[in-house]
Amino acid sequence: MVQKQKIGLVRLGIIWRKMIALMDETSQALVHSAFSTLIRVNNDYACVVSDSKGQLLAQSSYSIPSFIGTIPFTLRSMLQQFPPDDLYPGDVLITNDPWIGTGHLNDISVAMPIFYKDKFIGFVANVAHHDDIGGSSSPHASEHFEEGLLIPIVKLMEKGRKNPAVENIIKANVRTPEINLGDLSAQIASLHAGSAKICELLKEEGLDDLEYLSQEIIGRSEAAMRRNIRNFLKEGSYESEIFADGFEEPLRIKATITVKDGSVAVDYTGTCQQIDKAANSVMNYTFSYTAYALKCILDPTMPNNDGSIRPISVTAPEGTLVNPRRPAAVWGRHTTGHYFPAVIFNALSQAVPDKVMAESGSCPIWTVWFRARRQDGTDIFNGFFMNGGHGAHPTFDGAHTMSFPTNISNTPTEMFENLMPIKILKRELIPDSCGAGKYRGGCGQEISFQIESERGVQVAFRNDRIINPPQGMLGGVAGEKGKILLNGTSLPGKSSLSLKKGDLISFFTPGGAGMFSPKERDPHLVTEDLRNEIITWKYAERYHDYKDK
């Protein structure tokens, strides 16, 4: 059979790229049939294909980094619950258990076993964020029971027939069932498309299963990652710590990175204990964003798969902020998890200064969730994502208002206003919010919302870097801190409150930090920033000794 013969590198590369293209087609099936803006506009999803062991082979290009790292854990858990002998064509498995999936309840993972020539050969799977999953949107929830519906690993579909009990349970526990079930149907449609495409590829290439491709793709990726670790990182230990704003007190995240024999071990011992607020990061999520940061440094161009992350191990004491015990609250786990790349970059900045970036104002991403009520009494629930500035890079400035480490898109103003009884009065860059340096950070943005609903609006947000700004790197200056104003009065970064008609709530996202001394900046770049109103004269004089000639 063909799969027992060696496939040439050129052909292997073509098949590999085809698999990625097929996942892109699969993701488009999801996007074009989804109901919510989170999937259709913000790209808050991921589509993947795995082998029969649940090992990731290929992903869609617009996948969220955290989902890519957590899906293999999810698939392996699904296989433990439903071994291959308990899987049939047309089955669809579902879960949103934070400790099995992506770390919080809003992300629903679904997977369909692929059968080819009457044999189980792997999974096509996707994860999508659902606006509402019931429960409370409060960042002050103390347990995940307060945060919404938890779906254990069950069969959403069995042999092609939907399980109505699962759908009815979801419908009874969410505020917007038509959107939730619509998105879930879109996820299922995407799985059908992906499974059919993979089977077509195997037939076209004369393969009986995915095992040979899995061995080659994962093996070559692992070898490349180990080679890069040996080439770029000197063996030894590197440490860093960072402080998130937290609630009553700052939250310490500490990492020790040990490089040895082509592998990287990251230990979060020294990180603070888990808290009774919605900011805990489960181990799947902690591993995912830690591995993502290392891959950005060591092997950014290799397509993601299980082999890319095999040389990386992540440990943390149980019961800590980054490895919490059930039933910890986890709704805002990104307010912790998005700091992991900054911790990794800071630790390795002396070892590989040409491969890291300064801290970003979009790390963690800012989110605000609005809930209003229609005239007929039904709820409207919609999230709004907003980004701060990127941190500076070793050879160029940070971008303005772009997400990192996630790659969620900014929410379009017009689309949001069409959905919610809210007017966006202002959306503009904040001059001087960028951290100075030889290469400066990107600017944050101001977005102001005015409530127009006679019934008022419920709002919840979980934002950070209002107390601790993004720090500069290797002589760079910190970015500007964020702030939130309600009718001109400051609010804490994590709040849940009721707004009435006419209220104006404004969000000022943090700026990205600079890299290297600002005294080294090219004067022509300073002039260009002044011309584009990125900075003011006061800023140019303070950081660059700039004088108008």
VEXLUM-347262 format. One record per residue (C-alpha): residue in three letters; y negated, x, z; residue number from 1. Coordinates in steps of 0.1 Angstrom, whole numbers, plus 5000, padded with zeros to 4 digits. Each point is the difference from the previous one (the first is absolute). Last residue first. Layout:
REM VEXLUM-347262
('Ala',(Y,X,Z),NUM)
...
REM end
This chain:
REM VEXLUM-347262
('Lys',(4269,5145,5134),549)
('Asp',(5013,4975,5026),548)
('Lys',(5016,5019,5028),547)
('Tyr',(5037,4999,5009),546)
('Asp',(5010,5017,5032),545)
('His',(5034,4986,4992),544)
('Tyr',(5010,4980,5031),543)
('Arg',(4968,4989,5015),542)
('Glu',(4977,5002,4969),541)
('Ala',(5025,4981,4978),540)
('Tyr',(5005,4973,5027),539)
('Lys',(4963,4995,5005),538)
('Trp',(4995,4999,4962),537)
('Thr',(5025,4971,4998),536)
('Ile',(5036,5000,4989),535)
('Ile',(5021,4980,4975),534)
('Glu',(4967,4988,4984),533)
('Asn',(5013,5010,4965),532)
('Arg',(4971,5024,4995),531)
('Leu',(5005,5014,5035),530)
('Asp',(5037,5005,4993),529)
('Glu',(4992,5018,4967),528)
('Thr',(4975,5023,5018),527)
('Val',(5026,5009,5026),526)
('Leu',(5025,5007,4972),525)
('His',(4975,5023,4983),524)
('Pro',(4995,5018,5033),523)
('Asp',(5037,5010,4999),522)
('Arg',(5013,4996,5036),521)
('Glu',(5007,5031,5020),520)
('Lys',(4976,4991,5028),519)
('Pro',(5021,4968,5005),518)
('Ser',(5028,5022,5015),517)
('Phe',(5035,4991,4989),516)
('Met',(5013,4964,4996),515)
('Gly',(4981,4968,5006),514)
('Ala',(5011,4968,5018),513)
('Gly',(5003,4966,4983),512)
('Gly',(4975,4973,5010),511)
('Pro',(5009,4971,5024),510)
('Thr',(4998,4963,4990),509)
('Phe',(4969,4980,5009),508)
('Phe',(5012,4963,5004),507)
('Ser',(4975,4972,5003),506)
('Ile',(5004,4965,5015),505)
('Leu',(4973,4974,4993),504)
('Asp',(5003,4966,5017),503)
('Gly',(4985,4972,4980),502)
('Lys',(5029,4975,5007),501)
('Lys',(5019,5009,5031),500)
('Leu',(5022,5030,5008),499)
('Ser',(5030,5000,5023),498)
('Leu',(5014,5033,5013),497)
('Ser',(5028,5025,5000),496)
('Ser',(4990,5036,5006),495)
('Lys',(5009,5037,4994),494)
('Gly',(4972,5023,4990),493)
('Pro',(4977,4989,5028),492)
('Leu',(4969,4979,4990),491)
('Ser',(4964,5010,4997),490)
('Thr',(4973,4974,4998),489)
('Gly',(4980,4994,4968),488)
('Asn',(5013,4965,4993),487)
('Leu',(5035,5014,5005),486)
('Leu',(5000,5038,4994),485)
('Ile',(5029,5023,4994),484)
('Lys',(4998,5038,5000),483)
('Gly',(5016,5030,4983),482)
('Lys',(4995,5036,5010),481)
('Glu',(4983,5024,4975),480)
('Gly',(5022,5028,4986),479)
('Ala',(5005,5032,5019),478)
('Val',(4986,5033,4986),477)
('Gly',(5021,5027,4982),476)
('Gly',(5006,5034,5015),475)
('Leu',(5038,5002,4994),474)
('Met',(5004,4962,5001),473)
('Gly',(4977,4972,5010),472)
('Gln',(5010,4973,5024),471)
('Pro',(5001,4963,4991),470)
('Pro',(4980,4982,5028),469)
('Asn',(5013,4991,5035),468)
('Ile',(4982,4970,5015),467)
('Ile',(4998,4976,4970),466)
('Arg',(5029,5019,4984),465)
('Asp',(5022,4969,5001),464)
('Asn',(5003,4964,4988),463)
('Arg',(5022,4971,5010),462)
('Phe',(4984,4968,4988),461)
('Ala',(5003,4963,5008),460)
('Val',(4978,4971,4987),459)
('Gln',(5002,4962,5006),458)
('Val',(4975,4981,4978),457)
('Gly',(4976,4972,5006),456)
('Arg',(5005,4963,4993),455)
('Glu',(4968,4997,4980),454)
('Ser',(5012,5029,4979),453)
('Glu',(4973,5023,4986),452)
('Ile',(5006,5032,5021),451)
('Gln',(4981,5030,4988),450)
('Phe',(5019,5033,4993),449)
('Ser',(4984,5034,4998),448)
('Ile',(5017,5030,4985),447)
('Glu',(4986,5035,5006),446)
('Gln',(5018,5029,4985),445)
('Gly',(5012,5035,5009),444)
('Cys',(4990,5031,4980),443)
('Gly',(5024,5026,4988),442)
('Gly',(5004,5034,5017),441)
('Arg',(4981,5031,4991),440)
('Tyr',(5012,5032,4983),439)
('Lys',(4983,5031,5012),438)
('Gly',(4995,4977,5029),437)
('Ala',(4982,4969,5013),436)
('Gly',(5018,4969,5013),435)
('Cys',(4991,4969,4980),434)
('Ser',(4981,4972,5017),433)
('Asp',(4967,5013,4987),432)
('Pro',(4994,4970,4978),431)
('Ile',(5022,4969,5007),430)
('Leu',(5015,4987,4968),429)
('Glu',(4995,4963,4992),428)
('Arg',(5014,4965,5004),427)
('Lys',(4975,4974,5012),426)
('Leu',(4998,4963,5003),425)
('Ile',(5037,4991,4998),424)
('Lys',(5001,4963,5003),423)
('Ile',(5028,4982,5020),422)
('Pro',(5017,4966,4995),421)
('Met',(5031,5020,4987),420)
('Leu',(5020,5001,4968),419)
('Asn',(4973,5003,4973),418)
('Glu',(4980,5023,5022),417)
('Phe',(5030,5024,5003),416)
('Met',(5004,5001,4962),415)
('Glu',(4964,5007,4994),414)
('Thr',(4998,5028,5025),413)
('Pro',(5031,5019,4988),412)
('Thr',(5022,5013,5029),411)
('Asn',(5003,5038,5000),410)
('Ser',(5034,5012,4988),409)
('Ile',(5028,5011,5023),408)
('Asn',(5011,5036,4995),407)
('Thr',(5010,5009,5035),406)
('Pro',(4991,5034,5013),405)
('Phe',(4973,4995,4989),404)
('Ser',(4979,4973,4985),403)
('Met',(4969,5007,4979),402)
('Thr',(4964,4992,5011),401)
('His',(4983,5031,4985),400)
('Ala',(5021,5029,4988),399)
('Gly',(5001,5033,5018),398)
('Asp',(4983,5030,4984),397)
('Phe',(5019,5027,4981),396)
('Thr',(5019,5033,5004),395)
('Pro',(5016,5000,5034),394)
('His',(4998,4962,5003),393)
('Ala',(4974,4980,5019),392)
('Gly',(5010,4970,5021),391)
('His',(5000,4967,4982),390)
('Gly',(4973,4975,5009),389)
('Gly',(5006,4967,5017),388)
('Asn',(5021,4971,4987),387)
('Met',(4999,4962,5003),386)
('Phe',(5029,4976,4999),385)
('Phe',(4993,4962,5003),384)
('Gly',(5028,4977,5012),383)
('Asn',(5003,4963,4993),382)
('Phe',(5011,4969,5018),381)
('Ile',(4990,4965,4990),380)
('Asp',(5014,4973,5023),379)
('Thr',(5006,4964,4993),378)
('Gly',(4979,4973,5016),377)
('Asp',(4992,4980,4968),376)
('Gln',(4964,5013,5001),375)
('Arg',(5013,5036,4999),374)
('Arg',(5003,5022,5031),373)
('Ala',(4990,5037,5002),372)
('Arg',(5019,5031,5010),371)
('Phe',(4985,5034,4992),370)
('Trp',(5018,5033,5005),369)
('Val',(4981,5033,5000),368)
('Thr',(5015,5034,4991),367)
('Trp',(4987,5036,5001),366)
('Ile',(5024,5027,4988),365)
('Pro',(5010,5026,5025),364)
('Cys',(4992,5025,4985),363)
('Ser',(4973,4985,4977),362)
('Gly',(4974,5023,5016),361)
('Ser',(5021,5030,4990),360)
('Glu',(5008,5032,5018),359)
('Ala',(4997,5032,4980),358)
('Met',(5025,5008,4973),357)
('Val',(5031,5023,4997),356)
('Lys',(5015,5022,4973),355)
('Asp',(4976,5030,4996),354)
('Pro',(4998,5005,5038),353)
('Val',(5038,5006,5001),352)
('Ala',(5008,5018,5032),351)
('Gln',(4967,4995,5018),350)
('Ser',(4998,4964,4991),349)
('Leu',(5036,4993,5009),348)
('Ala',(4994,4983,5034),347)
('Asn',(4969,4982,4987),346)
('Phe',(5018,4987,4970),345)
('Ile',(5029,4987,5021),344)
('Val',(4977,4983,5026),343)
('Ala',(4979,4985,4971),342)
('Pro',(5032,4988,4983),341)
('Phe',(5011,4983,5032),340)
('Tyr',(4968,4981,5007),339)
('His',(5010,4971,4977),338)
('Gly',(5028,4993,5024),337)
('Thr',(4979,4991,5030),336)
('Thr',(4976,4974,4987),335)
('His',(5028,4993,4975),334)
('Arg',(5021,4985,5028),333)
('Gly',(4975,4971,5002),332)
('Trp',(5026,4972,5004),331)
('Val',(5023,5021,5021),330)
('Ala',(5002,4984,5035),329)
('Ala',(5029,5016,5018),328)
('Pro',(5031,4979,5006),327)
('Arg',(5019,5024,4996),326)
('Arg',(4996,5036,5007),325)
('Pro',(4972,5021,4984),324)
('Asn',(5005,5031,4979),323)
('Val',(4964,5012,4990),322)
('Leu',(4982,4986,5030),321)
('Thr',(5027,5013,5022),320)
('Gly',(5030,4982,5015),319)
('Glu',(5026,5022,4984),318)
('Pro',(4989,5036,4997),317)
('Ala',(4992,5010,4965),316)
('Thr',(5019,5016,4972),315)
('Val',(4995,5005,4963),314)
('Ser',(5022,5019,4975),313)
('Ile',(4990,5011,4966),312)
('Pro',(5023,5019,4975),311)
('Arg',(5015,4966,4989),310)
('Ile',(4966,4986,4991),309)
('Ser',(4998,5008,4963),308)
('Gly',(5037,4994,4995),307)
('Asp',(4997,4964,5010),306)
('Asn',(4977,4992,4971),305)
('Asn',(4963,5004,4991),304)
('Pro',(4991,5014,4966),303)
('Met',(4992,5037,5002),302)
('Thr',(4962,5005,4995),301)
('Pro',(4988,5005,5036),300)
('Asp',(5026,5025,5011),299)
('Leu',(4989,5021,5030),298)
('Ile',(4967,4986,5013),297)
('Cys',(5003,4964,4989),296)
('Lys',(5037,5001,5009),295)
('Leu',(4990,5011,5035),294)
('Ala',(4976,4971,5004),293)
('Tyr',(5026,4975,4987),292)
('Ala',(5026,5013,5024),291)
('Thr',(4977,4993,5030),290)
('Tyr',(4990,4966,4985),289)
('Ser',(5037,4989,4997),288)
('Phe',(5013,5015,5032),287)
('Thr',(4975,4982,5021),286)
('Tyr',(5006,4968,4981),285)
('Asn',(5037,5001,5006),284)
('Met',(4995,5011,5036),283)
('Val',(4979,4970,5010),282)
('Ser',(4962,5004,5002),281)
('Asn',(4983,4983,5029),280)
('Ala',(4965,4986,4995),279)
('Ala',(5003,4963,5010),278)
('Lys',(4992,5005,5037),277)
('Asp',(5022,5004,5031),276)
('Ile',(5001,5038,4994),275)
('Gln',(5027,5025,4991),274)
('Gln',(4997,5033,5019),273)
('Cys',(4977,5028,4988),272)
('Thr',(5010,5027,4975),271)
('Gly',(5012,5032,5017),270)
('Thr',(5033,5001,4981),269)
('Tyr',(4993,4990,4964),268)
('Asp',(5025,5025,4984),267)
('Val',(4999,5008,4963),266)
('Ala',(5028,5020,4986),265)
('Val',(4996,5017,4965),264)
('Ser',(5028,5015,4980),263)
('Gly',(5005,5029,4977),262)
('Asp',(5014,5024,5025),261)
('Lys',(4975,4993,5028),260)
('Val',(4966,4982,5004),259)
('Thr',(4993,4984,5033),258)
('Ile',(4971,4975,5002),257)
('Thr',(4988,4990,5035),256)
('Ala',(4981,4967,5000),255)
('Lys',(4977,4983,5025),254)
('Ile',(4985,4965,4998),253)
('Arg',(4978,4991,5029),252)
('Leu',(4987,4965,5004),251)
('Pro',(4964,4996,5013),250)
('Glu',(4993,4977,5029),249)
('Glu',(4995,4963,5006),248)
('Phe',(5009,4992,4964),247)
('Gly',(5011,5028,4977),246)
('Asp',(4974,5022,4983),245)
('Ala',(5027,5023,4985),244)
('Phe',(5001,5035,5013),243)
('Ile',(5015,5029,4980),242)
('Glu',(5024,5028,5008),241)
('Ser',(5012,5030,4981),240)
('Glu',(5027,5026,5002),239)
('Tyr',(5017,5025,4977),238)
('Ser',(5033,5018,5006),237)
('Gly',(5017,5027,4979),236)
('Glu',(5012,5008,4965),235)
('Lys',(4972,5005,4975),234)
('Leu',(4995,4970,4978),233)
('Phe',(4994,5002,4962),232)
('Asn',(5030,5015,4984),231)
('Arg',(5027,4991,5025),230)
('Ile',(4988,4964,5003),229)
('Asn',(4996,4999,4962),228)
('Arg',(5037,5010,4995),227)
('Arg',(5011,4974,5026),226)
('Met',(4981,4973,4981),225)
('Ala',(5014,5011,4966),224)
('Ala',(5036,5001,5013),223)
('Glu',(4996,4965,5015),222)
('Ser',(4986,4986,4968),221)
('Arg',(5029,5016,4980),220)
('Gly',(5026,4985,5023),219)
('Ile',(4984,4966,5001),218)
('Ile',(4997,4996,4963),217)
('Glu',(5034,5017,4991),216)
('Gln',(5021,4982,5026),215)
('Ser',(4983,4967,4995),214)
('Leu',(5004,5002,4962),213)
('Tyr',(5037,5007,5004),212)
('Glu',(5004,4972,5024),211)
('Leu',(4980,4973,4982),210)
('Asp',(5030,4982,4984),209)
('Asp',(5021,4997,4968),208)
('Leu',(4977,5020,4977),207)
('Gly',(4998,4997,4962),206)
('Glu',(4962,5006,4999),205)
('Glu',(4992,4966,4985),204)
('Lys',(5024,4982,5022),203)
('Leu',(4986,5017,5031),202)
('Leu',(4965,4992,4989),201)
('Glu',(5008,4963,4994),200)
('Cys',(5015,4998,5035),199)
('Ile',(4968,5015,5015),198)
('Lys',(4979,4975,4981),197)
('Ala',(5020,4970,5011),196)
('Ser',(4998,5011,5037),195)
('Gly',(4963,5005,4997),194)
('Ala',(4992,4966,4985),193)
('His',(5022,4982,5025),192)
('Leu',(4983,5019,5028),191)
('Ser',(4965,4992,4987),190)
('Ala',(5009,4963,5000),189)
('Ile',(5010,5003,5036),188)
('Gln',(4967,5016,5010),187)
('Ala',(4981,4973,4980),186)
('Ser',(5020,4973,5019),185)
('Leu',(4989,5017,5033),184)
('Asp',(4964,5000,4988),183)
('Gly',(5002,4963,4993),182)
('Leu',(5017,4994,5034),181)
('Asn',(4972,5018,5018),180)
('Ile',(4973,4984,4979),179)
('Glu',(5013,4964,5003),178)
('Pro',(5008,5006,5037),177)
('Thr',(4964,5008,5010),176)
('Arg',(5000,4997,5038),175)
('Val',(5034,5014,5006),174)
('Asn',(5028,4991,5023),173)
('Ala',(5015,4968,4985),172)
('Lys',(5001,5014,4965),171)
('Ile',(5018,5031,5011),170)
('Ile',(5027,4980,5018),169)
('Asn',(5003,4977,4971),168)
('Glu',(5004,5029,4976),167)
('Val',(5028,5015,5021),166)
('Ala',(5018,4966,5004),165)
('Pro',(4998,4994,4963),164)
('Asn',(5023,5029,4992),163)
('Lys',(4994,5004,4962),162)
('Arg',(5029,5001,4977),161)
('Gly',(5007,5029,4977),160)
('Lys',(5032,5012,5017),159)
('Glu',(4982,4998,5034),158)
('Met',(4962,5000,5002),157)
('Leu',(4978,5007,5030),156)
('Lys',(5029,5019,5015),155)
('Val',(4992,5012,5034),154)
('Ile',(4985,5031,5016),153)
('Pro',(4979,4987,5029),152)
('Ile',(4968,4981,4993),151)
('Leu',(4973,5004,5027),150)
('Leu',(4973,4973,4999),149)
('Gly',(4966,5008,5014),148)
('Glu',(4978,5024,5020),147)
('Glu',(5005,4986,5035),146)
('Phe',(5037,5010,5001),145)
('His',(4989,5035,4989),144)
('Glu',(4988,5006,5035),143)
('Ser',(4966,5007,5017),142)
('Ala',(4978,4983,4974),141)
('His',(4964,5015,5002),140)
('Pro',(4996,5007,4963),139)
('Ser',(5000,4962,4996),138)
('Ser',(5015,4985,4969),137)
('Ser',(5022,4977,5020),136)
('Gly',(5032,4984,4991),135)
('Gly',(5009,4988,4965),134)
('Ile',(5010,5024,4971),133)
('Asp',(4967,4999,4982),132)
('Asp',(4986,5021,4972),131)
('His',(5035,5012,4988),130)
('His',(5004,5037,4992),129)
('Ala',(5026,5006,4974),128)
('Val',(5032,5022,5000),127)
('Asn',(5023,5003,4971),126)
('Ala',(5037,5007,4993),125)
('Val',(5024,5008,4972),124)
('Phe',(5032,5011,5016),123)
('Gly',(5030,5020,4990),122)
('Ile',(5033,5002,4980),121)
('Phe',(5021,4970,5011),120)
('Lys',(5027,4997,4974),119)
('Asp',(5008,4971,4977),118)
('Lys',(4991,5020,4969),117)
('Tyr',(4965,5004,5015),116)
('Phe',(4990,4983,5033),115)
('Ile',(4966,5007,5015),114)
('Pro',(4995,4989,5036),113)
('Met',(4967,4982,5005),112)
('Ala',(4976,5011,5026),111)
('Val',(4971,4983,5018),110)
('Ser',(4975,5015,5025),109)
('Ile',(4972,4979,5015),108)
('Asp',(4970,5018,5013),107)
('Asn',(4980,4979,5024),106)
('Leu',(5022,5006,5030),105)
('His',(4991,5037,5006),104)
('Gly',(5016,5034,4997),103)
('Thr',(5012,5002,4965),102)
('Gly',(5036,4988,5003),101)
('Ile',(5027,5004,5026),100)
('Trp',(4979,5005,5031),99)
('Pro',(4974,4975,4987),98)
('Asp',(5026,4973,4993),97)
('Asn',(4987,4984,4967),96)
('Thr',(5034,4993,4985),95)
('Ile',(5016,4986,4968),94)
('Leu',(5032,5004,4980),93)
('Val',(5004,4985,4966),92)
('Asp',(5035,4992,4986),91)
('Gly',(5003,4991,4963),90)
('Pro',(5031,5022,4994),89)
('Tyr',(5019,5004,5033),88)
('Leu',(4998,5021,5031),87)
('Asp',(5024,4998,5030),86)
('Asp',(5024,5027,4986),85)
('Pro',(4969,5022,4995),84)
('Pro',(4992,5000,5037),83)
('Phe',(4976,4973,5013),82)
('Gln',(4985,5009,5034),81)
('Gln',(5005,5037,4996),80)
('Leu',(4990,4998,4964),79)
('Met',(4968,4982,5010),78)
('Ser',(4992,5028,5025),77)
('Arg',(5004,5025,4972),76)
('Leu',(4977,4980,4978),75)
('Thr',(4973,4998,5026),74)
('Phe',(5001,5037,5008),73)
('Pro',(4998,5008,4963),72)
('Ile',(4970,4975,4997),71)
('Thr',(4979,5018,5027),70)
('Gly',(4987,5031,4981),69)
('Ile',(4992,4981,4969),68)
('Phe',(4983,4973,5020),67)
('Ser',(4977,5024,5017),66)
('Pro',(4988,5014,4967),65)
('Ile',(4991,4966,4985),64)
('Ser',(5014,4996,4965),63)
('Tyr',(4978,5000,4970),62)
('Ser',(5023,5023,4979),61)
('Ser',(5031,4979,5006),60)
('Gln',(5028,5019,5017),59)
('Ala',(5031,5020,4991),58)
('Leu',(5032,5013,5015),57)
('Leu',(4999,4990,5037),56)
('Gln',(5033,5003,5019),55)
('Gly',(5015,4967,5011),54)
('Lys',(5036,5013,4998),53)
('Ser',(5007,4981,4968),52)
('Asp',(4970,5016,4982),51)
('Ser',(4964,4989,5004),50)
('Val',(4974,4983,4979),49)
('Val',(4964,4994,5012),48)
('Cys',(4971,4976,4999),47)
('Ala',(4970,5004,5024),46)
('Tyr',(4973,4976,5012),45)
('Asp',(4964,4998,5011),44)
('Asn',(4985,5003,4965),43)
('Asn',(4966,4987,5012),42)
('Val',(4995,4976,4970),41)
('Arg',(5032,4980,4993),40)
('Ile',(5019,5010,5032),39)
('Leu',(4973,4996,5026),38)
('Thr',(4983,4974,4978),37)
('Ser',(5028,4975,5008),36)
('Phe',(5020,4978,4976),35)
('Ala',(5023,5025,4983),34)
('Ser',(5014,4994,4965),33)
('His',(4980,5027,4981),32)
('Val',(5003,5026,5028),31)
('Leu',(5038,4996,5005),30)
('Ala',(5009,5001,4963),29)
('Gln',(4976,5030,4998),28)
('Ser',(5019,5017,5027),27)
('Thr',(5032,4997,4981),26)
('Glu',(4984,5015,4969),25)
('Asp',(4988,5029,5021),24)
('Met',(5036,5003,5014),23)
('Leu',(5012,5002,4964),22)
('Ala',(4975,5027,4992),21)
('Ile',(5013,5020,5030),20)
('Met',(5036,4996,4988),19)
('Lys',(4989,5010,4965),18)
('Arg',(4984,5032,5014),17)
('Trp',(5033,5009,5016),16)
('Ile',(5019,4993,4968),15)
('Ile',(4977,5022,4980),14)
('Gly',(5002,5028,5025),13)
('Leu',(5038,4998,5000),12)
('Arg',(5000,5002,4962),11)
('Val',(4978,5031,5000),10)
('Leu',(5021,5016,5028),9)
('Gly',(5033,4995,4983),8)
('Ile',(5025,4976,5015),7)
('Lys',(5031,5016,5014),6)
('Gln',(5031,4979,4995),5)
('Lys',(5015,4978,5027),4)
('Gln',(4973,4973,4992),3)
('Val',(5011,4999,4964),2)
('Met',(5036,4989,5007),1)
REM end
